[in-house]
Amino acid sequence: MYDELMKYEQGFNPDMFLTKVNNIFVLMMNGIMFQNLQSVTSWLNDNMRQKLLTMINDLKHNDLIQMYDELNVKNTYVRKVEILDDRYRIEVEIEARYLDYRLNNTTKQIVSGNSESRVLTINNLVFELKKDHKDLGMVMHCPNCGANIDYNATGYCSFCNQQLPKEDYDWILVDWNEVKR
């Protein structure tokens, strides 16, 4: 399935890609739960970031906390690889299990879901990489402040705290939907 992509992206490593996908998924779910997307925001395009912020703002507006306790990625599958005019696209399916419930933020009481048994969910994620992406290893200076590059794990410059525009360098999550079983 990766053969065509590997013709264009010779450094592409399928195992490393799937590990990255799993990590981004866990960061995203934790970001929703803790109502803070900073650890995952550099891996999201603008539409995906807005979709998650809307979810978080709806939770806050309703005085709720979404819980994804005991999160476990069971399986990750690549469903489709596409070579488009200006980018590569990979559609991934993640089977995950977790306790899925909501708490009232004020009382901390469960208002919906089940904190006793895990649900199995199928999560469809779509990642894209620009064909003209830059090699992150070749970037020597922060595009914002000009400091020598030293980005921390969240994708922000350690000096000026500016976010690295990952869409110019790496795979970005552009869509996600969840199907509960």
SULBEL-V124363 format. One record per residue. N is the residue number from 1. RES is the residue in one small letter. PHI is phi in radians with two decimals (none if undefined). D_FIRST is the distance of its C-alpha to the first C-alpha in Angstrom with 1 decimal. Layout:
BEGIN
N&RES&PHI&D_FIRST / N&RES&PHI&D_FIRST
END
This chain:
BEGIN
1&m&none&0.0 / 2&y&-1.54&3.8 / 3&d&-0.95&5.6 / 4&e&-1.10&7.3 / 5&l&-1.08&8.2 / 6&m&-1.20&9.6 / 7&k&-1.14&11.7 / 8&y&-1.62&13.5 / 9&e&-2.01&13.5 / 10&q&-1.13&14.4 / 11&g&-1.52&15.6 / 12&f&-1.17&12.6 / 13&n&-2.10&12.5 / 14&p&-1.00&10.0 / 15&d&-1.15&13.0 / 16&m&-1.16&15.4 / 17&f&-1.07&13.5 / 18&l&-1.14&13.5 / 19&t&-1.10&17.1 / 20&k&-1.08&18.0 / 21&v&-1.02&16.7 / 22&n&-1.06&18.9 / 23&n&-1.13&21.8 / 24&i&-1.11&21.8 / 25&f&-1.06&21.8 / 26&v&-1.12&24.8 / 27&l&-1.06&26.5 / 28&m&-1.13&26.2 / 29&m&-1.11&27.7 / 30&n&-1.16&30.4 / 31&g&-1.07&31.1 / 32&i&-1.15&31.8 / 33&m&-1.10&33.9 / 34&f&-1.61&35.9 / 35&q&0.94&36.0 / 36&n&-2.66&35.0 / 37&l&-1.67&31.7 / 38&q&-1.00&32.6 / 39&s&-1.29&30.3 / 40&v&-2.08&27.2 / 41&t&-1.03&28.4 / 42&s&-1.26&27.0 / 43&w&-1.71&23.4 / 44&l&-1.98&24.2 / 45&n&-1.39&24.6 / 46&d&-1.07&28.1 / 47&n&-1.14&27.2 / 48&m&-1.19&25.6 / 49&r&-1.05&28.5 / 50&q&-1.14&30.9 / 51&k&-1.03&29.4 / 52&l&-1.23&29.9 / 53&l&-1.11&33.3 / 54&t&-1.10&34.4 / 55&m&-1.03&33.5 / 56&i&-1.13&35.4 / 57&n&-1.12&38.3 / 58&d&-1.11&38.6 / 59&l&-1.07&38.8 / 60&k&-1.06&41.5 / 61&h&-1.02&43.3 / 62&n&-1.65&43.6 / 63&d&0.98&44.5 / 64&l&-2.11&41.5 / 65&i&-2.18&39.1 / 66&q&-1.49&35.7 / 67&m&-1.88&35.1 / 68&y&-2.21&31.8 / 69&d&-1.29&33.4 / 70&e&0.94&31.8 / 71&l&-1.14&28.3 / 72&n&-2.47&25.7 / 73&v&-1.46&21.9 / 74&k&-1.46&21.2 / 75&n&-2.56&17.4 / 76&t&-2.31&14.5 / 77&y&-2.22&11.2 / 78&v&-1.54&8.3 / 79&r&-1.67&8.9 / 80&k&-2.80&7.6 / 81&v&-2.15&6.8 / 82&e&-2.19&9.6 / 83&i&-1.86&11.6 / 84&l&-1.72&15.1 / 85&d&-1.02&18.4 / 86&d&-2.07&19.4 / 87&r&-2.79&16.6 / 88&y&-1.84&13.0 / 89&r&-2.34&12.3 / 90&i&-2.22&10.2 / 91&e&-1.74&11.5 / 92&v&-2.17&12.2 / 93&e&-2.05&14.5 / 94&i&-2.01&17.1 / 95&e&-1.60&19.6 / 96&a&-2.31&22.8 / 97&r&-2.15&26.4 / 98&y&-2.94&29.5 / 99&l&-1.36&33.1 / 100&d&-2.11&33.1 / 101&y&-2.66&36.5 / 102&r&-2.11&38.7 / 103&l&-1.93&41.9 / 104&n&-1.27&44.8 / 105&n&-1.12&44.9 / 106&t&-1.40&48.7 / 107&t&-1.61&49.4 / 108&k&1.10&46.2 / 109&q&-1.54&46.4 / 110&i&-1.23&43.5 / 111&v&-1.94&43.5 / 112&s&-2.82&40.4 / 113&g&1.50&37.6 / 114&n&-2.43&38.0 / 115&s&-1.64&38.5 / 116&e&-1.85&38.8 / 117&s&-2.33&35.5 / 118&r&-1.26&31.9 / 119&v&-1.84&29.8 / 120&l&-1.71&26.2 / 121&t&-2.14&24.2 / 122&i&-1.89&20.7 / 123&n&-1.99&19.9 / 124&n&-1.73&17.5 / 125&l&-2.12&16.8 / 126&v&-2.15&15.5 / 127&f&-2.03&15.3 / 128&e&-2.31&15.8 / 129&l&-2.35&16.6 / 130&k&-1.15&18.9 / 131&k&-1.12&18.1 / 132&d&-1.65&21.7 / 133&h&-1.09&21.6 / 134&k&-1.62&24.1 / 135&d&-1.39&23.7 / 136&l&-1.00&25.3 / 137&g&-1.16&26.7 / 138&m&-1.60&28.6 / 139&v&-1.32&30.3 / 140&m&-1.84&33.8 / 141&h&-2.33&35.8 / 142&c&-1.11&35.5 / 143&p&-1.15&35.1 / 144&n&-1.62&37.9 / 145&c&-1.89&40.6 / 146&g&1.45&39.8 / 147&a&-1.14&40.1 / 148&n&-0.96&38.1 / 149&i&-1.16&34.7 / 150&d&-2.74&34.8 / 151&y&-1.46&32.5 / 152&n&-1.36&32.8 / 153&a&-1.10&30.1 / 154&t&-1.56&30.3 / 155&g&1.51&29.6 / 156&y&-2.01&33.2 / 157&c&-1.11&35.5 / 158&s&-1.18&37.9 / 159&f&-1.54&40.7 / 160&c&-1.88&40.6 / 161&n&1.13&38.2 / 162&q&-1.36&36.3 / 163&q&-1.29&32.7 / 164&l&-1.27&30.2 / 165&p&-1.27&28.3 / 166&k&-1.02&24.8 / 167&e&-1.06&23.2 / 168&d&-1.50&24.2 / 169&y&-2.25&22.6 / 170&d&-2.60&19.8 / 171&w&-1.15&17.3 / 172&i&-2.20&19.5 / 173&l&-1.33&19.5 / 174&v&-1.94&20.4 / 175&d&-2.79&20.5 / 176&w&-2.69&21.1 / 177&n&-2.52&22.5 / 178&e&-2.13&23.6 / 179&v&-2.16&24.3 / 180&k&-1.45&26.8 / 181&r&-1.85&27.0
END
